[in-house]
Amino acid sequence: MDYLLYLLIGVVAGLMAGLFGIGGGVIIVTVLILSFTAHGFPVEVITHLAIGTSLATIVVTSLSSIYSHNKKRAINWPLFGWLTAGIMAGAVGGGLFAQTLPGELLQLAFGLFLVAVGVQMGFPVRSGAYRPPGRPLLVGSGALIGYISALFGIGGGSLTVPFLAHRGLPMREAVATSAACGLPVALFGALTFGFAAAALPNLPPGSWGFIYLPALMGIVVASAPSARLGARLAHRLDPALLRKLFALSSVLFGVRFVWVNGASLWPM
């Protein structure tokens, strides 16, 4: 039953990655936290395990999405290169910082982030005339995107797409370039969550550091083909309704995490 759940998570996350360039991490982390809690994993590692596993799955998801977007010649590779220069350092820093935070506080912060993502997805940035960002801005923005993304286990699309759209990059190109940027975010973030926690004693069997391998394998099997499908649909469909539904669910889950963890951190 667990593997069926992980396969379903992979399908939905892959579709979201291809459609919106968001990497699917928001969905993966949310459902894995609930799943790991139900399994009775140690409470102090649940959130970190969900974030590390999410980043590891996005490595594969982003490769599949990159392949599909690149076939459409939609990725702006020069922008990708300069963003990646900052993303690498930011992802390592964010991953290390996340591991210093208590699980409840990290989950509370993730809930607030979910609410912000939902609001952003519900009111997307409108792009105007293209204003090429300079290299310092790209590197600095990449570092911030990498840091926040690794902190919350996402591919960074919810940050990269609005940034590029705000600079006037066409939305399809912004989504495709964001999907490409998800690879360095996820790779360096996952390695940080894996190596830095590999020797911890209270991890569930089947874990490498803060990466739970059974969930990783189940999600990856389903996410790769669905990401290709999502990338193809992104070039054919108007995803306005899906964006609104995703925005609503993101806000609801975010409020849930804030309510539960806020009550545990600051009991009345």
C-alpha positions in Angstrom: 0.0 0.0 0.0 2.9 2.3 0.8 4.4 1.9 -2.6 1.1 2.7 -4.3 1.0 6.0 -2.3 4.5 6.8 -3.4 3.7 6.0 -7.0 0.6 8.3 -6.8 2.8 11.1 -5.3 5.2 10.6 -8.2 2.5 10.9 -10.8 1.1 14.2 -9.4 4.5 15.7 -8.7 5.8 14.9 -12.1 2.8 16.5 -13.8 3.2 19.6 -11.7 6.9 19.7 -12.5 6.3 19.6 -16.2 3.3 21.9 -16.3 4.6 24.7 -14.0 8.3 24.1 -13.5 7.8 23.8 -9.8 9.6 20.5 -9.3 6.7 18.9 -7.4 8.5 19.3 -4.1 5.6 21.2 -2.4 3.4 18.2 -3.0 6.0 15.6 -2.2 7.1 17.2 1.1 3.5 17.7 2.2 2.4 14.1 1.6 5.6 12.6 2.9 5.3 14.4 6.2 1.8 13.1 6.6 2.8 9.6 5.5 5.9 9.4 7.8 3.9 10.7 10.7 1.3 7.9 10.1 4.1 5.4 10.0 5.3 6.4 13.5 8.8 7.6 12.4 10.7 9.5 15.1 9.1 13.0 15.2 12.4 14.7 15.3 13.4 13.4 11.8 10.1 13.3 10.0 10.3 16.8 8.4 14.0 16.6 7.5 13.4 13.1 6.0 10.6 14.4 3.9 12.6 17.4 2.6 15.7 15.3 1.8 13.7 12.6 0.0 11.8 15.3 -2.0 15.1 16.8 -3.2 16.4 13.4 -4.2 13.3 12.7 -6.3 13.5 16.1 -8.0 16.9 15.2 -9.4 15.2 12.6 -11.6 12.1 14.6 -12.2 14.0 17.6 -13.4 16.1 15.5 -15.8 13.0 14.2 -17.5 11.4 17.6 -17.6 14.6 19.2 -19.0 14.7 16.7 -21.8 11.1 17.5 -22.8 11.5 21.3 -22.6 14.8 21.3 -24.4 13.2 19.4 -27.3 10.9 22.5 -27.6 14.0 24.8 -27.5 12.4 26.6 -24.6 15.2 26.6 -22.1 17.3 29.8 -21.9 20.7 28.2 -21.2 22.7 31.4 -20.6 20.3 32.4 -17.8 20.5 28.8 -16.5 24.3 28.9 -16.3 24.5 32.1 -14.3 21.6 31.2 -12.0 23.3 27.8 -11.3 26.5 29.5 -10.2 24.6 30.9 -7.2 22.2 27.9 -6.8 25.0 25.5 -5.9 26.3 27.4 -2.9 22.8 28.4 -1.8 21.5 24.8 -1.9 24.3 23.5 0.3 23.8 26.4 2.8 20.1 25.9 2.9 20.4 22.2 3.4 22.9 22.6 6.3 20.8 25.2 8.0 17.6 23.1 7.7 19.3 20.3 9.7 20.0 22.7 12.6 16.3 23.5 13.1 13.8 21.4 15.2 11.3 19.5 13.1 8.3 21.4 14.5 9.9 24.8 13.7 10.9 23.7 10.2 7.4 22.3 9.6 5.9 25.6 10.8 8.1 27.5 8.4 7.2 25.1 5.6 3.5 25.8 6.3 4.0 29.5 6.0 5.9 28.9 2.8 3.0 26.8 1.4 0.6 29.7 2.1 2.9 32.1 0.3 3.2 29.7 -2.7 -0.6 29.3 -2.9 -1.1 33.0 -2.9 1.6 33.4 -5.6 0.1 30.7 -7.8 -3.3 32.1 -7.5 -2.1 35.5 -8.6 0.7 34.8 -11.1 3.2 37.5 -12.1 2.4 39.2 -15.4 5.4 39.5 -17.6 6.1 42.7 -19.5 8.9 43.7 -21.9 12.0 41.5 -21.5 14.7 43.2 -19.3 17.7 40.9 -19.3 19.0 40.5 -15.7 22.7 41.2 -15.2 25.1 38.5 -14.1 25.4 39.7 -10.4 21.6 39.7 -10.1 21.4 36.2 -11.6 24.1 34.8 -9.3 22.6 36.5 -6.2 19.1 35.4 -7.1 20.3 31.9 -7.8 21.9 31.8 -4.3 18.7 32.9 -2.6 16.6 30.5 -4.7 19.0 27.6 -3.9 19.0 28.4 -0.2 15.2 28.6 0.2 14.6 25.6 -2.1 16.9 23.3 -0.2 15.5 24.6 3.1 12.0 23.4 2.1 12.8 20.5 -0.3 11.5 22.1 -3.5 12.9 22.5 -7.0 12.7 26.3 -6.8 10.2 26.8 -9.5 7.8 28.7 -7.2 10.7 31.3 -6.9 12.4 31.1 -10.3 9.4 31.3 -12.5 8.1 34.6 -10.9 11.6 36.1 -10.9 12.1 35.4 -14.6 8.6 36.4 -15.5 9.0 39.6 -13.6 12.0 40.3 -15.8 9.8 39.8 -18.9 10.9 36.4 -20.0 8.0 34.6 -21.8 6.1 32.3 -19.5 6.9 29.1 -21.3 10.6 30.0 -21.4 10.5 30.9 -17.7 8.9 27.6 -16.9 11.4 25.6 -19.0 14.4 27.5 -17.6 13.0 27.0 -14.1 12.7 23.3 -14.6 16.3 23.2 -15.7 17.4 25.1 -12.5 15.6 22.5 -10.4 18.4 20.0 -11.2 21.3 21.8 -9.4 19.0 22.8 -6.6 17.9 19.2 -6.0 21.3 17.6 -6.6 23.3 19.7 -4.2 20.5 19.9 -1.7 20.0 16.1 -1.7 23.7 15.4 -1.4 23.8 17.7 1.6 20.9 16.0 3.3 22.4 12.6 2.5 26.0 13.0 3.6 25.5 15.4 6.5 23.0 13.1 8.3 24.4 9.7 7.2 25.6 8.7 10.7 22.5 9.7 12.7 21.3 6.8 14.8 17.5 7.4 14.9 16.7 7.1 11.2 14.2 4.5 10.0 15.6 1.4 8.2 16.1 2.1 4.4 17.4 5.6 4.9 20.6 7.2 3.7 20.9 10.2 5.8 17.7 12.2 5.5 16.7 10.4 2.3 14.2 7.5 2.7 15.0 5.2 -0.2 11.7 3.2 -0.5 9.8 6.5 -1.0 12.5 7.7 -3.3 12.2 4.7 -5.6 8.4 4.6 -5.7 8.1 8.4 -6.5 10.9 8.3 -9.1 9.3 5.4 -11.0 6.1 7.4 -11.6 7.4 11.0 -11.7 9.8 10.7 -14.7 7.2 9.7 -17.3 4.5 12.0 -15.9 7.0 15.0 -16.0 7.4 14.4 -19.7 3.7 14.4 -20.1 3.3 17.6 -18.0 6.0 19.3 -20.1 4.2 18.4 -23.3 0.9 19.6 -21.9 2.5 22.9 -20.8 2.9 23.7 -24.5 -0.7 22.8 -25.4 -3.0 23.7 -22.5 -4.0 26.8 -20.6 -3.3 25.7 -17.0 -5.2 28.5 -15.3 -7.7 26.1 -13.6 -5.0 23.8 -12.4 -3.1 26.7 -11.0 -6.1 27.8 -9.0 -6.7 24.3 -7.6 -3.1 23.9 -6.7 -3.1 27.4 -5.1 -6.1 26.5 -2.9 -4.7 23.1 -1.8 -1.4 24.7 -1.0 -3.0 27.3 1.2 -5.1 24.7 3.0 -2.2 22.4 3.7 -0.1 25.4 4.8 -2.7 26.6 7.3 -2.9 23.0 8.6 0.9 22.8 9.2 1.0 26.3 10.8 -2.0 25.4 13.1 -0.6 22.1 14.3 3.0 23.1 14.8 2.2 26.6 16.1 0.1 25.0 18.8 2.9 22.5 19.7 5.6 25.2 19.8 3.5 27.8 21.7 0.8 25.9 23.6 -2.0 28.1 25.0 
